[in-house]
Amino acid sequence: MGGWVYIMTNRKDGTLYIGVTADLSMRAYQHREGLVRGFTKRYGLKRLVYYEFFPDIRDALQREKTMKHWPRAWKARLINGFNPDWNDLYETLA
């Protein structure tokens, strides 16, 4: 089973949250609707600004763990390369 690593935020250059899921559309929806208690709900992180897919969810979990240890500048650079305007990518998901 594959998995997605994703980054949620509240605005451009705002607070970042890195997560992993097997169902990106559903998980992003849960964040947007405030159905996920905790950090993302507390800080209003409803904007999906980055994602990447891995055919094996174990690789996605490792990537998430690695990215969580990165300096903020590295995370911002990753988002800027993928989504320079930090647009909400939720509507682009199929």
C-alpha angles and dihedrals in degrees: 000000000000130000143202130226111206142176125218126192140169097229142344108307089003133131113317132216123187118201143162130222143161091224112044097179093053094043093049089049090052091052093046093051094046092244093133111079119214135037100358094048093044092053098035095243100173103137117095105210105162141022141163131187129226122191089219116050090212088067090050090052091051092048091051091050091049094047093050088063094051121106113258091250091062091051091049091049090052091051092045091054092049101033111010095183094046089234119177104261096191093100091053093060114106 
